[in-house]
Amino acid sequence: MPWQTTGNAGTNPATNFLGTTDAEPLIIRTESVERMRIREGGHVGIGTTSPNNQLVVADQASFGGDTKNTGTEPIEVQGAGAGVSFYDRSGGATGRWVIYSGRTGGAGTETLRFWSANDKAAITQAGHVGIGTTSPNNQLVITSQASFGGNTGNTGTEPIEVQGAGAGVSFYDRVGGATGRWVIYSDRTGGAGTETLRFWSLGDKVTITQAGNVSVTGNLSVSGVKNFVQDHPTDLTKEIVYTALEGGEAGTYIRGTAKLVNGKAMIELPEHFSLVTDQEGLTIHLTPRNEWLQLYVVELDTRQSVVREAQGKSGEFDYIIHGVRKGYKHYQVIRTKM
């Protein structure tokens, strides 16, 4: 039965059809130019003669009947009302949404939603991305668990788990140009077991080693107290908590015991004390041992101190020398809030 340009009647789909019966493609042309091809294997190509998938559009396509396609979009899906949707009916007649654009609040409220038994992700008109929420109020909002890196070790309790291999994982800031700069990164270039978390701003400012050691480059401000804690040596239910001494200066000190010989003692101070302590602002405290001694200071600087006894006696005494750390002589105790 030949196909009529005005339509055919009394057809049988089993025997009357538009197509081929041999291993050749069906080609549709206009103005003698091929526009669409259905290959012998069932692949459909629009704008291509060699489609390699169920549907291949090699030029531009617009779904929805609108004329807004500018000729630059490979595929443009258009809709009205609540938007456009990709719908999956594999779950039965009711089907389910897979991807849809919702604008139930009217024009200007468009949100692209990704769905699987419920809304899982959304991109708002403002460009905010939400995972686990359809109303993100920031660039990226994750209300459930996320794992970056492809690892399956996420236990389901971490809000965000960042995973990496080799040198670890990083947060990178490229505002400085193509080279960028590290902001937070985990370094284990020394191999497994050497992980160090680093916080960076033009140089490592804070590092935390796997052993829990913390290093800070710059000033450390604490609103509470600074403690060191160790287990009680005989009672496992208790611990010993010491609090750091605090004062209005960046202080240094050295202490020890010295001997007078014929009424004179020369105290040689360690090099490290002189390297970190300012020459100005030194004080010394002297405490005789075993007997009364009339001690006085003849000389005091960051390298040595000379002490004499008024009666020329020999003996022992304890000393403690306090200083101010170099560069902090004019430390401001009361200052304007930052």
Phi and psi in degrees as a GROMACS rama.xvg file:
@    title "Ramachandran Plot"
@    xaxis  label "Phi"
@    yaxis  label "Psi"
@TYPE xy
-73.2246  146.071  PRO-2
-77.5864  133.518  TRP-3
-96.2314  147.486  GLN-4
-73.0894  -14.6544  THR-5
-102.386  5.48619  THR-6
105.148  151.472  GLY-7
-114.237  152.116  ASN-8
-123.855  161.042  ALA-9
65.8544  35.6358  GLY-10
-88.3851  155.543  THR-11
-121.257  113.704  ASN-12
-57.0833  -23.5634  PRO-13
-72.8527  -27.2643  ALA-14
-121.406  -19.5088  THR-15
-111.422  115.495  ASN-16
-159.154  163.256  PHE-17
-98.7395  114.707  LEU-18
163.207  -161.663  GLY-19
-121.017  155.219  THR-20
-111.052  -3.77035  THR-21
-110.285  -178.331  ASP-22
-81.941  56.4288  ALA-23
-128.961  152.379  GLU-24
-77.3309  159.171  PRO-25
-97.139  126.151  LEU-26
-119.175  134.202  ILE-27
-115.067  128.093  ILE-28
-123.633  154.825  ARG-29
-136.639  140.157  THR-30
52.0688  35.5551  GLU-31
66.5158  9.09207  SER-32
-106.355  131.458  VAL-33
-64.9788  128.578  GLU-34
-111.396  -34.1372  ARG-35
-147.596  147.544  MET-36
-138.201  135.064  ARG-37
-112.68  111.535  ILE-38
-72.8837  162.765  ARG-39
-57.8404  -24.9623  GLU-40
-86.7499  -2.59079  GLY-41
101.362  -5.28295  GLY-42
-72.7326  134.897  HIS-43
-107.664  129.474  VAL-44
-122.615  132.337  GLY-45
-119.152  116.686  ILE-46
84.5258  6.68294  GLY-47
-144.573  147.454  THR-48
-97.9255  -0.493625  THR-49
-137.902  62.5863  SER-50
-64.9514  134.475  PRO-51
-114.667  19.4787  ASN-52
-150.233  177.685  ASN-53
-55.085  -41.7355  GLN-54
-142.952  124.894  LEU-55
-125.53  121.446  VAL-56
-110.294  112.218  VAL-57
-93.1483  -11.8371  ALA-58
-115.788  -131.685  ASP-59
-109.541  144.858  GLN-60
-135.918  143.373  ALA-61
-130.223  120.849  SER-62
-104.573  126.608  PHE-63
128.32  -10.5314  GLY-64
83.7948  -2.08192  GLY-65
-75.9834  156.256  ASP-66
-104.658  18.7203  THR-67
-82.2547  -7.23278  LYS-68
-59.4392  125.515  ASN-69
-86.9419  -6.8179  THR-70
92.7286  3.08587  GLY-71
-111.751  -19.9451  THR-72
-84.0266  126.757  GLU-73
-57.7589  -45.8161  PRO-74
-138.413  131.48  ILE-75
-124.46  118.23  GLU-76
-102.342  125.324  VAL-77
-124.515  148.331  GLN-78
-157.103  172.674  GLY-79
-127.35  175.875  ALA-80
71.2816  -115.592  GLY-81
-84.9844  0.511006  ALA-82
115.741  -151.538  GLY-83
-126.094  158.252  VAL-84
-144.63  150.151  SER-85
-108.275  126.283  PHE-86
-122.173  135.725  TYR-87
-113.685  118.648  ASP-88
-102.084  14.9717  ARG-89
-66.4351  -18.2107  SER-90
-85.5108  8.45377  GLY-91
116.142  -170.172  GLY-92
-60.9915  -33.9394  ALA-93
-72.0245  -30.3481  THR-94
61.9779  -163.754  GLY-95
-161.898  149.962  ARG-96
-72.0579  142.439  TRP-97
-108.828  -55.829  VAL-98
-134.841  130.639  ILE-99
-150.838  153.985  TYR-100
-103.077  117.258  SER-101
-104.743  129.171  GLY-102
-137.488  49.6996  ARG-103
-65.0432  -19.8785  THR-104
-84.5384  5.28726  GLY-105
102.24  171.338  GLY-106
-55.8424  138.757  ALA-107
95.1012  -3.82123  GLY-108
-113.06  18.5033  THR-109
-57.0698  133.568  GLU-110
-135.192  126.7  THR-111
-85.2864  125.029  LEU-112
-118.568  141.021  ARG-113
-113.545  127.342  PHE-114
-129.688  141.913  TRP-115
-155.99  97.0488  SER-116
65.175  -3.17559  ALA-117
178.175  163.528  ASN-118
-64.9411  122.803  ASP-119
-105.727  -31.693  LYS-120
-150.745  153.913  ALA-121
-149.052  146.892  ALA-122
-124.35  117.281  ILE-123
-82.6895  169.468  THR-124
-61.6475  -28.5977  GLN-125
-77.4222  -5.46037  ALA-126
91.7559  5.2191  GLY-127
-76.3776  135.009  HIS-128
-108.018  128.453  VAL-129
-121.059  132.12  GLY-130
-118.431  116.927  ILE-131
88.0426  1.00649  GLY-132
-147.531  146.421  THR-133
-100.113  1.50627  THR-134
-132.136  62.1882  SER-135
-66.9039  138.668  PRO-136
-111.172  17.4118  ASN-137
-149.235  176.358  ASN-138
-54.9686  -41.8882  GLN-139
-143.714  123.668  LEU-140
-125.756  122.89  VAL-141
-118.066  117.176  ILE-142
-102.605  -3.31526  THR-143
-118.809  -136.473  SER-144
-108.769  145.839  GLN-145
-137.554  142.608  ALA-146
-130.949  121.184  SER-147
-105.59  127.055  PHE-148
126.466  -7.90908  GLY-149
82.7543  0.788936  GLY-150
-78.5083  150.865  ASN-151
-103.371  17.3089  THR-152
-81.2132  -4.54728  GLY-153
-61.7959  127.508  ASN-154
-86.8772  -7.03637  THR-155
92.1932  2.22497  GLY-156
-110.281  -17.8458  THR-157
-84.641  126.287  GLU-158
-57.3528  -44.2137  PRO-159
-140.128  130.334  ILE-160
-123.199  117.122  GLU-161
-101.87  126.209  VAL-162
-124.951  149.538  GLN-163
-158.889  172.138  GLY-164
-126.268  172.884  ALA-165
71.7539  -111.813  GLY-166
-85.0085  2.5121  ALA-167
108.524  -149.573  GLY-168
-126.031  158.85  VAL-169
-146.542  149.584  SER-170
-110.102  125.615  PHE-171
-123.178  135.858  TYR-172
-113.784  118.958  ASP-173
-102.362  16.2523  ARG-174
-65.4463  -18.4649  VAL-175
-83.5576  7.00966  GLY-176
112.479  -169.097  GLY-177
-59.6078  -33.974  ALA-178
-73.9247  -29.6104  THR-179
61.6478  -161.567  GLY-180
-160.616  148.965  ARG-181
-71.8068  142.116  TRP-182
-107.146  -56.6596  VAL-183
-134.235  130.238  ILE-184
-151.031  152.975  TYR-185
-105.15  122.887  SER-186
-111.231  123.866  ASP-187
-137.222  43.79  ARG-188
-63.8231  -19.1231  THR-189
-82.3905  3.81795  GLY-190
103.571  170.113  GLY-191
-56.22  139.606  ALA-192
94.0071  -4.07905  GLY-193
-112.696  18.4951  THR-194
-56.6059  133.806  GLU-195
-134.03  126.742  THR-196
-89.343  126.845  LEU-197
-122.653  137.56  ARG-198
-112.898  125.17  PHE-199
-126.224  141.742  TRP-200
-155.141  94.8885  SER-201
57.7593  37.2207  LEU-202
135.187  147.924  GLY-203
-60.1636  121.565  ASP-204
-101.607  -37.5711  LYS-205
-136.785  130.985  VAL-206
-128.098  140.609  THR-207
-126.709  116.578  ILE-208
-84.8419  167.864  THR-209
-60.4401  -30.8368  GLN-210
-76.1574  -5.17772  ALA-211
93.3169  7.18632  GLY-212
-77.0702  133.362  ASN-213
-114.341  129.559  VAL-214
-120.949  131.379  SER-215
-121.493  126.97  VAL-216
-99.3469  110.999  THR-217
120.27  -167.655  GLY-218
-86.9958  145.631  ASN-219
-113.973  116.961  LEU-220
-107.498  129.466  SER-221
-128.108  129.313  VAL-222
-84.5184  -22.7  SER-223
-97.5541  -152.902  GLY-224
-99.5166  162.532  VAL-225
-109.29  113.602  LYS-226
-111.214  155.944  ASN-227
-123.434  142.285  PHE-228
-127.522  137.497  VAL-229
-142.984  156.064  GLN-230
-66.0843  146.318  ASP-231
-67.039  131.249  HIS-232
-68.0563  -22.1105  PRO-233
-122.967  -14.1566  THR-234
-123.623  104.386  ASP-235
-68.9469  -12.2075  LEU-236
-86.2933  -2.49048  THR-237
-126.893  164.699  LYS-238
-139.258  159.99  GLU-239
-105.137  126.464  ILE-240
-120.777  111.631  VAL-241
-99.6016  145.914  TYR-242
-113.144  138.707  THR-243
-65.0549  142.585  ALA-244
-66.6672  138.626  LEU-245
-127.664  149.675  GLU-246
-162.545  -174.55  GLY-247
-92.9185  19.191  GLY-248
-147.627  160.128  GLU-249
-85.0539  85.5225  ALA-250
-84.9887  152.99  GLY-251
-127.299  158.875  THR-252
-154.065  160.351  TYR-253
-144.175  142.362  ILE-254
-140.981  164.089  ARG-255
173.077  -168.079  GLY-256
-124.619  136.291  THR-257
-127.429  161.267  ALA-258
-115.95  136.683  LYS-259
-91.018  132.934  LEU-260
-122.18  114.239  VAL-261
55.4125  39.648  ASN-262
83.2464  10.6127  GLY-263
-137.768  138.328  LYS-264
-134.379  132.159  ALA-265
-111.913  119.048  MET-266
-102.636  112.602  ILE-267
-86.0769  122.419  GLU-268
-91.3075  146.515  LEU-269
-65.7119  151.321  PRO-270
-58.4275  -38.259  GLU-271
-62.226  -31.0571  HIS-272
-67.06  -42.9913  PHE-273
-70.4736  -27.1776  SER-274
-71.9197  -28.7088  LEU-275
-109.7  -7.06626  VAL-276
-110.376  134.799  THR-277
-70.3079  146.369  ASP-278
-67.393  -28.6911  GLN-279
-90.3512  151.145  GLU-280
86.6541  14.3513  GLY-281
-76.5742  140.492  LEU-282
-133.707  155.038  THR-283
-137.37  140.525  ILE-284
-119.217  132.894  HIS-285
-120.569  135.171  LEU-286
-132.838  112.643  THR-287
-65.1919  154.155  PRO-288
-116.557  139.626  ARG-289
72.464  -27.5375  ASN-290
-154.233  164.926  GLU-291
-75.7843  127.47  TRP-292
-129.785  138.844  LEU-293
-95.5915  87.794  GLN-294
-93.7481  143.863  LEU-295
-148.623  157.987  TYR-296
-98.0604  127.623  VAL-297
-95.9282  -38.7881  VAL-298
-146.115  141.209  GLU-299
-151.768  118.19  LEU-300
-145.254  -172.081  ASP-301
-78.0567  -5.77031  THR-302
-104.694  -31.4413  ARG-303
-160.616  165.181  GLN-304
-138.218  140.636  SER-305
-114.755  125.273  VAL-306
-121.001  140.117  VAL-307
-125.423  158.991  ARG-308
-112.084  131.968  GLU-309
-60.2412  -30.8046  ALA-310
-98.5669  5.60177  GLN-311
74.4712  19.2953  GLY-312
-74.1083  156.867  LYS-313
-97.0894  161.64  SER-314
159.251  -172.179  GLY-315
-121.366  151.854  GLU-316
-151.293  153.692  PHE-317
-95.0633  149.52  ASP-318
-137.871  153.237  TYR-319
-140.746  127.627  ILE-320
-113.03  126.277  ILE-321
-107.87  142.859  HIS-322
-141.508  -176.111  GLY-323
-118.68  135.972  VAL-324
-62.0652  139.186  ARG-325
-57.4399  136.121  LYS-326
89.0158  -6.25691  GLY-327
-121.957  23.2437  TYR-328
-64.0753  -32.3126  LYS-329
-107.368  35.5194  HIS-330
-59.3467  130.273  TYR-331
-93.1639  117.985  GLN-332
-79.7076  -46.1928  VAL-333
-102.529  123.365  ILE-334
-145.237  164.118  ARG-335
-69.8859  139.956  THR-336
-62.7399  141.648  LYS-337
